[in-house]
Amino acid sequence: PGTVLQEEFLDKTANNFLAAVGVYKKSLSFSYVDSSTGDFFSTSYPYKERVQALKTEFQRLLPREIIIQDSLLSEDADIARFIDQQDSLLVNRFPDWSFDIKQSAERLKRHFGMVNLKAFGLSDESPELFTAGTLLDYLEDSVRSLLLHIRSITVYSKNDFLSLDEAAQKNLEIVSNLQDGSARFTLLETLDHTKTSMGARKLKQWLLSPLKEKLKIESRHENVETLYRNQGFLREMRGLLARILDIERLTARLAMNKAHARDLLGIKDSLAAFFRIKERLNAAEDLSSGPATGAAAGRAARLWTVTEEGTASLKETYALLDVSICEDPSILLNEGRLIKKGYSGELDRINLLKSDSQHLLNQYLKTEKERSGISTLKIRFNRIIGYFLEVTKSNLHLVPSHFIRRQSLLNAERFSTENLVELESELNSAAEKIITLERDLFLEVREKVKSCIPHLKEAARNSAELDCFASFAYAATVHGYTRPVMTETGELSIFEGRHPVVENHLPPGEFVPNNLELKPDGTFFALLTGPNMAGKSTFLRQTALSVLMAQAGSFIPAREAVIGITDKIFCRVGASDNLARGESTFLVEMSETAHILRTATEKSLIIMDEIGRGTSSQDGLSVAGAVMHYILDRIRAKTLFATHFHELTDTRHRSLLNLSMAVVEKADDVIFLKKVKEGPSANSYGIHVARLAGLPEEVILQAGKTLYQVAPAGIPEKQGRRQEELFSIDDVILRELKELSIDNLTPLEALNQLYKWKKCIDSSEAEI
């Protein structure tokens, strides 16, 4: 699974990763490679973070196969339990002696042809080496080929990117939804307007690994804006990108001698699009002006960074492929139809002989007809006896003596001659020579193209990144996104923000935008109250997604925004039992909360929805309050904290901002405006939501009575009417009466209905 190269077994829009896991000293070493593209990465984590690190990496990468240090599985129960829970993962246990940091270092030096590995940020004791060399060895043994397309290794740390732990990746539904795990109703589906497979894979990587460096983020925004402000140019670029094939995977097959003639033709056609893109970017002075104009050509040039040396090499490769590979080649080496006419004089000469074969056969047939006097004589061919002369039964008396009988049929006889055998031998020899020569010429061409692999990979990377910029620009155009202002002050201000996914699946203009302003030196903790179905969860998630999008390089769904660069996003929403692990809903909830409180920093964004709901009201309120104060006083991270514990709104803290979902009470109904407003909510309107869910009216009525009975005596509502007043007995009977179809009632049904109403009225009066 982790070493497959066949196109039919690969997802065009996803990487196919093979990973390696081991422990060196006090570090977890984690490396992974996609043999189909040549992407090679390595990182390390402190040993105490090993389980959470693997959860995060596996959720992000979805590796198909791993090799793991045997003692790690045998001696670390937490790691063994985690690996055992991974469905559809091929696990290879390797003995400890196969993981050797010195041998790994030497293996990498040999592969990359380097004296040392400092260029990759590696020293001889870097823990990343521990698994990287072993992984490379295993891959080379598996594919049985040199890995020429793996040109570098990217070494990164957890601090290089915005951190999205396993829970955040799942709950924000970035690349897969919570329902069936598909990309439907995800951020990826909303933003993915890429035209190439390489771009689709790169976009997924960007969304799961947003940047943290302000200059790099703004560089991506600049590139997106260049395309966004020039719609005609954007359309042209997207059209050219659509002509580019999956060069990353074509190059991998080329490097491992698995590329066929159509692969080379695909490379040639893609190169033609490359050159046109570069030509248009170099001539970008004609870009229309916009707010950030003045150096349009310079900004456009940043979209394509292939070196002049690389471009020259690519042009040589294109010229070679253009004259050598025919337009509709075979994918097999033993069928011919590989080399274009004019590339080889010898091949052209033999082809001419073969193409004249029919003429030679016709000339011979004419001679034999004249000699024998058999006017109906024919030359035919089959795979068993080759070429033969066919004589009908009526002309057998005319058969000359030099005819040699080969086969008898019902109505004819088949013959051969010495001259026909010689002619067949010449023709067959020509066909065999053509196949052999074409194969040799093709292999020669393929070997020459392999020398261009580094530049092909460079062009592929540029194409993928340009495709991502174009995808972001197109999404900004069709969805009305805006460029955020990035800052390192920690501020988070979003004016008329929207949820990108929810908005995308609603009619235009129907989504209700909302504002948010959090400042590190002011109110950075927003306590959000309000009823279910009023839009709290949507508001929480859209805030996190806007920050993620901004740091990935995209514009965001808002009128205006100032985004303080965030180091980690935590999303503690919803919970479910994990029976396989023996964990209850509340335990899962508390485990995720504990992880947040241990690892969040002042630069983090914390999203918490309904902390404490998995236990009793008193316990839940106590835990939620304690967590809230810990974040306010100790962590001081930007936080959106949704709760149904209205007692928390009485908290007085200079950094706490009370927000709620606006509600309008009208007659016997409640209207959710989906609008966030300052101040706490009056109540949760849970009974109204129960009615919307379709609970029987008798249940709704009883719930209203119970609420009145258990409500604390003498404590008035902060505002608005009590919930039970919204569901009086009169309302229930009037609503049922309006819905009653009298013409369709039998006398008995009518009597039963009257009896039901009378019973409800009597019961209500008895309790007053």
N, C-alpha and C positions, 0 to 999 in steps of 0.2 A: 503493500500500500504506500509506503513512504518513498519508494524508489521508482515508481511507475513513470514511464515516459510516453506511452501510447496515448494519442490525443483523445481517443474514444473513452478512455477511463479517467480523464481529467475534467474538472470543472473549469471552464474558461475564465470565470470571474473570481476564482479562489486559488490561493496557493495550496500546494500539497507538501506539507512539512514533515520531515523526519527529524526527531529530536533526540538529544542525549542528556542524561541526568547523572550527576555524580557528586560526591562530597570530597573537597580537598581542604585539609586542615579545618578551619572553622567557617568555610564558605560552601554554599550550594553552587555548583557549576552547571550552567544550562546553555546548551548550544542547539541550533536547529538550522536546517538547510532545505531548500526546495530544489531538488535535482532537475526539475523541469524548467527552471528559470535561472538557476545559478545564484539565487539569493542565499547568503550565508551569514548567520548572526551568532553572537555569543554574549553572555552576560553572567553575572554572579550576584548572589544575595547572602547576607549574613545567615548563618545556619538557623538561628532562632526564628527567622522569617520564612523558612523553607516551604511550609505547607501553604501559607497565604500566597507566597510568590508563585508556586506552581499552579494554584487555583487561578490566579490572575493571568498567567502566561497561557495556560491551557484554554481558558475561556476566550482569549484574544486570538490564539493561533489555530486552535482545533487540530493539533497534530494527528496524523494518521498512524504513525508508528514511532516507538521510542526504543532506544537502547539505554539500559539503566544498570548502574553498579550493583552487583549481586548483594553485597553486604548492606547496602542502603535499604533494599527491600527486606532483608532478613532481620535487620537490627532496629529499623525505625518503623514502629507500628503505625504512626500517623501517615507517613509516606506510603506505606504498603496499603493502608486502607483507602487513601485517596486514589492511588493507581488502580486498585481493584474496582473502584466505582466508575471508572471511565469506560463507557460502552464503545464498542467498535474500534478499540485501540489495540494495535498489535504490539505486544510487549516482548522485548528481547533482553533476557538477563545475561549480562556479560561478567565474566570473572574479574575480580579486582585487579589482577595483573595486567589486564588489557587497558586499564586506565593508568597511564604513567605520564606525568607532566613533562619530563625531559624528552621522552620519545615523541610526545604530541608536539612539542615545540619544534623538534627537528623535522617532523613530518610536515608541518605547516611551512617551514622555511624551504624545504625541498619543493613543495607544491608551488609556492609563489616565487621561487627563485630569488630569495632574499637572504642576506647574511644574518639579519635580526628582524624582529617583528615590531620595532618601535613605531614604524609608520602606521600600524594599526592600533597603537596605544597599548601594546602588550610588552611586558617584561618576562623574564624567564620564570618568574614565580607568580604570574597572573593566574588566578584560579580558573579563568575562562579557558585557558589552554587545556585544562584537565579533561574536558569532554570534546573540545573542538577537533583535536587530532584523531581521537578514536572515531568520531563521527565521520571524518573524511575517509579514513581507512575502510570503514564498514561500507560506505557508499561506493567507493571505487571497487571493492570486492563484489558488491551486489550488481552493479551495472557492467562490470568487466570492461571498463574503458577509462581512458584518461579524462579527467574532468577539466578540460581546457576552458570551459565557460564559467567556471568558478574563479573569478579573477581577484577577489578580495574578500575579507571578512570584516563585518561591521561589529565593533565591540561597543556596547552601550551600558549605561547604568540606569537604575530606576529613577534617578534624578534628572535624566535627560528629557523626559517627556511628562506631560500632565498625567498623573496616575489615575487610572480607572480600575478599581478592584473588581473582582468577580461579580459582586452584587450590583455595582454601578453599571457594568456592561450589560447585565441581564435586565435590570429594572428600567433603564433608560431605553431599552430596545433599540440599540444603535445599529446592529447588523442582523439581528434575529429577534423575532417577536416571542412573547411569553406563551402564546397559544400553541403553535405547532413548530416553532423554531425556524420558520421560513423568513425571508426578507420582506414579506408583505406587512404593511403598516409599520415600517421601521424608518429611521433617519436615513439609512443607506438608500432605501427605495426612493425617498423624497429627493435626495441630492444627486443620485447617480444618473447623469445624462451623458456618460462617457460613450465614446465611439469605438474604443479599442478594448480588447481583453486586458492588455497591460494597464490601461488607465483604470479599468474597473477594479483590478487587484490593488493598484496603488491607492485609489480613493478609499478603499476599505482599510488599508494600513494607516492612512492619514487620520481617519475618523477614530480608530482605536488607539492611536498614539499621537495625540495633539501635541503641539510644540509648547515650550515654556520660555524660549528666548524671544524677547520683544522684537529685535531686529529681523529674525527669521520669520516671525508671524507677519510683520508688516511687509516684508518682501513678498510673501504669498499674496497678501491683500493688494499690493501694488500690481502684481501680475493679473490678478482677477479683475481689478479696476480697469487696466489697460484694455482688456477684452470687453468688459461690461460697457465701457463708454464708447465703444466702436462696434456697433452691432453688425454692420456689414462684414467687417473683418472677422468678427466672431463666427459668423455663418460660414465664411470661406475656410477658416481654420478647421471647423468641425467637419466640413465636407472633405477636406484633405485627410484629416485623421481617420475618417471612415474607410479610406483606401489602404490603411496600414494594417498588415496582419500581425499575428502574435510573434514578433521578432524575438522576444525573450525565449520562447519555447522552440522556435525554429533554430535559434542559435545553439540551444542546448542539444538538439538532435544533430546539428551540424558538428558540434564539438565531439560527440560520441559516435561519429560515423554512421548515424542512423537517418540522416537527411536524404530524401529521394529528390528526383528532378523537379517535382512540383513544389517542394519546399524551397529549392533554389530559385524557382520562378517567382514564388511568393516573396522571397527576399528582394529580388529585382524590382518587382512591382511596388513594394513598400519603399524602396530606395527612391524611386521616381517621386513618390509623395513627399519623402523627406526633403529632397532637393527643392521642390516647389514651396514647401513651408519655409525653408531657410531663405529662399529668394524673396518671398513676400515679406518676411520679417526684416530682411536687410533693406527693403524698400518701403519701410513703414512710415516714411515722412507724410504719406497721404492719409494717415489716420486722422479722423475728425477730432477737433479740439474739445477739451472738457476742462473741468475745474483744476485738474492736475497736469495740464499739458505744458508744452515748452520743450520737452525732450522725448517726443513720442517714439522716435526711432530708437533712442537709447533704451527706453523702457521696453519696447517690443523686443529688442535684441536679447534682453534678459530672459525671455521666454524660451530661448534656444541657445544652448551653450556648447554645442559640439565644436571642437577645435578645428582650425584650418587643416591641420595634419589629418585629423579624423575625416574631415569632409573629402580631402584629396584621396584618401584610402578608399572611402566609400564609392567615390566616382570611378576609381579603377575597377573596383569589384562590380559595379553596375555595368561598365563597359564590357568586362569579361563575360558576364552572364548574358548580356544582350546579344553577343555574337555567338555564344556557345550552346545555350539551352533552347530547344525548339519550343514553339508556343503551346503545344498540347502534348506534353511528354507523358510517357508511361511512368508509373510509380515503381515498376520492377526493373531490375537490371538485365534480365535475360529475355527481354521482348523487343529491344531496339527502341526506336522513337524517343531518343534522348537528346541527340546533338543536332544543331541547326545546320542546314546546308551552307557551305562556304567556310565553315570553321576548320575542316580538315580536308586537304586535297585527296589523300588516300581514301578516306571514307566516301567522298563524293564519287571517286572513280568506281569503287565497288558498288555503290548504290546505283550508278548508271548501268552497270552490268545487270544488276538485279531488276532494275526497272525495264530493261530491254528483254527480259526473260520471255514475256508473252510473244514479243516479236520473233524471237529465236524459235520458240515452240511452233508458232504459226508457219514459219519458213520450213521447218522440218516436216510438219504435217503436209504441206503443199508438195514437198518432194516425194513423200511416201504415197500420196494419192496418185501422183503421176506415174510412179513406178509400178504400183499395184493395180491401178485402174479402179480402185474402190472409192467412188465419189462420196460415200457417206462415212468414210473413215474419220474417227474423232480421237483427240488426245484428252484424257481425263486424269484425275489425281485423287488418291486417297492416302490416309496415313499409314495403311498397312503395306501396300505394295508400291507406293509412290506413283510416278507417272506411268501411264500405259496407253496402248492403242486399243480402241474398242471397235470390233467388227460384228455386224449383225449376222444372224444365222443364214440369211439369204445370200450373203456375200462370202461365206467361208470358202467356197471353191476358188475364190480369187486370191486367197492369202498366199504371199510369196514364201519361199523357203527360209529366208532370213528372219521371219517373224518367230518369236519364241513364246509358246503358250504359257500364260501365267494363271488364268482363272476362267472357269466356265460358269455362265449364267443361263437362265431359262431361255432368253431371247438373243444372247450375244456371247462372244468370246473375247477375252482380254489377252493382249499380247505385248511383248516388249521387244526391243532390238538393242544391239550393241551401241549404236549411235545414240539412242534415246537414253540408255543408262549413263553414257558419258556426259550427255547434255544435263541430265538430272544431277549428276555429281558436281558439275561446274556451278549450277544454280544453287544447290544446297551449300556448297562451299562458300559461295558469295554471301548467303544469308547468315551462315555461322560466323564468317569473318566480320560482317557488319555488326552483329551482336557483340562479339568480342571486342572489336575496336571501339564501338560506342561506349561499352562499359569502361574500358580503359581510359578513354577520353573524359568521361563523366567523373571518374574517380580523381583524375588529374585536376579537373576544374574544381571539384569539391575541396580538394586539398589546398588549392590556391585561395579559395574563399575563406577557409579556416584561418588564414593569417589575418583576416580582417575582423575576427571575433571581438577583440577589445573595442573597436570603433562601432561595430554593430550594437554592442551592449550599451555604449554611450548614447547612440542614437535612439535605442529603445527606451532608455531612462528618460531622455528628453521628451520623447513622444508621450510617454505615460504621464509625465508631470504636466506637459502642455494640455493633455486631455483632461486632467483634473482641474486645472485652472479654467479651461473652457466649460467644464461641467458646472463648476461653482458660479461662473459668470452667467451661464444659461439659467441656472436655478434662481439666481438673483433677479434675472429679467422676468421670468414667468411667474415667480412667487412674490415679487416686490420686496426683496431683501435690501438691506442697507449695510454699508461698511462701518464696522464699529471702530471707535477710538480706543486704542490699547494703552494701558497705563500700568505702571508698577506700584501705584499708590495703594492698591487694594480696593479701590472703589468699584461698586457694581451698580450702575444706573441704566435702566432700560425703560425707554419711553414707548408706549404702545407695542409692547412685546407680544408675540404670538407663538403658539406651539406649531412647529413646522409640519409635523405629521398630521395632527388633527385638522389643521387648517387645510391641508392638501386634500383631505377627504370630505370636506364640507363645500356646499355651494359658495361661490365667490362672495365675499363681504359678510358672511354669516358668523365667522369667528369673532368673538369679543376680545379686543386687545386689552392689556393691562400694564400698569406702570410698576416699577420697583426701584427703590433707591436705598442702598446699603453702603455705609462708609465706616472704615476702620476706626476713625476718631469720633464717630457719632453713633448712630443706631445701626449695628451690623447684625442684629438678631431679630428676625421677623417672626412673631408668633401669630399663626394663621388659624382662625376659628371659622366655623360655619357649617351648614348642613352638608350631608353627603349629596352627591349629584350636582353640587353648586359650582364645581370647577376647581376645587382645591388641588387635587392631584395633578390636574393639567397645568395649573399655574406653577406648581413645584417643578415638574419635569421640564416645562418650557424654559425655565430659568437655567437649569443645568445644561440643557441642550444648546441654548444660546451661547453659553460660555465655551462649551466643547466645540461648537461650530466655529466660533471666532478664533480659537487657538489652533484649530485644524487648518485655518486659512480661508474659510468661507465667510461671506457676508451673512447677516443674521436677520431673522424675521422681526423687525422692529422699525419704528420711525427714526429713532436715534438711540445710540447706546455708547456708554463708556464702560469698558470691560477691564477690570483689574486682573492682571495675569495671575492665574490660579495654579497651585502646584498639585492639588488632588481634588477630585470630586467624589463625594460619598453620597450614595442614594439608598437610604434605609426606608423602603416603602413596601407595604404588604408583607405577608409571611405565610408559611404553610408548614405543616408537619413534615419532617424528614424521617419517616418510619424506618427506612433502611439503616439510618445512622442512629436510631433510637433517640431522636431529638424531637421534642414537642414544639408547637408553634412559638410558645413564649421563649423556649431555650434558643431557637433559631434567631428570634428577634433580639434577645439579649446578647447573643454571641456576636451578631453583626454590630450592635451598638457598642459593645466593648472594643471591638476592632477599631471603630471610628474614634472613640475617646482615647485610645492608645496611640493612634498614628496621625490624627489630624493636626494641622498646624494653623497658625494665624493666617496663612495664605490659602487655606483650603476653602472649598464650598461644601457645606453639609446640607443635605436634604433629608429631613426626617418626617415621616407621616405616621401618626397614631402610635407613638411609643407608649407601651404599657397596656395596650388593649388586649393582650393575650392572657391577662390574669384578672384578679378581682379589681373592682373600682378603686378601693383604697390603696392596694398595692400599686396598681397602675399609675394612679395620680402621684404617689410618692416617688416612684421611679422616674416618671416623666419630669417631675419638678426638679429632682436631683440632677438628671442629665442636662436639663435646661440651664441650671445654675453653673454646672461644671463648664459648659461651653462658654457661657457669659463671662465667667470669672477666670478660668484657667486657659482655655484654648483661644478664645476670642476670634474664632473663624466666622466668615460670612455664613449665615445659617437661615434656612427657611424651615420652620418647625410647625407642622400642622397638628392640631389636637382637638379632641372632643372634651377634654378636661377644662371646662370654662373657668374653674377656680384659678388656673394659671394666669388668666388675664388680669388678675388683681395684683400680680407681681409688679413691684416698682423697681426699675433698674434703668439707668441712664442710657444703656445700649440696647434696650428692648423696644421694639416697635410692634404695637398691636395692629394686626390687619384682620379683615374678615371678608367673607363673600356676601355681597349685597343681596338682600331679599326684600320682596314687596309682598305684603299680605293684602289680599283683595277678596272681600266677601268671605266665602268658605274655602278659599284657595290660597296657595303660596306660589309666587313666581320667582324663580332663580334667575338673577340677572347676569350671572357669570362674571360679575365685575368685582374687582378687589377694591375695598375702601379702608380708610383708616378707622381704628377703633375695634373693640371686640364684638363678637356676634351675640345677639340676644338669646338665642337657643339653637338647638341642633335640628329641629323640625323632623326628627326621626320618624314620627308617626305619619307625617305627610308623605315622606319618602316611601314608607310601607304601603300607603294607599297607592302611590304611583306604581309600585311593584305588583299590585293586583291582589293584595290580601283581602279576604272577605270583609264586608262592612261591619259585621258583628265583631270581628277581631279588632278592627280599627276602633270601634266604639269602646270596647272593653279596655283597649290600650290607653285611650284617653282618660277613662275613669281611673285606671290604676296610676297613671302619671299624676293625676290630681291628688290621689291618696298618699303617694310616697313623696311628693314635693315637700321640702322643708317648710313647716308652718311659720307664718309671719315673715317670710322672705319674699318680697315682691319681685316680679320680673324686672330686669333692667330696662326693657323697653318692649313695646308690642304686647299682644295678647298671649295668654297661655295657649299651649298646643291643644289642650282639651276643648277650648272654646271654639277652635276651628272645626271641630267634629261633633256638633250637638246632635241630639236625637232627632230634632226637627230636620236638620240637613240630611241625615241618613234616610228618613222616611220620604222626604220630598224628592230626593234623587232617585230612589227606587220607584216611586210613583210615576215620575216622568219617564222612566225607562220601561214601564209596564205596558204590555200590549194587551189591552182589555179584550179585544175581539178574539184573541187566541186563547183566552183563559177558560178553562172548564169551571163549573160552579164549585167543585171541590177544591181546585187550585186557588180560586178567589177566596174561599173561606179560610184556607190554610195561610194565605198571605195576610189576611186581616188578623188572624190569630197571632201571627208572628209579630206584627206591628204593635198589637195590644200588649203582648208580653214585654216587648222592648220598653214601651211607655211606662208600664207598671213597675218594671225593674228600675227604670231611671228615677221615677218619683219616690220609690222606696228608699233610695240612697241619698236623696237630697235632704 
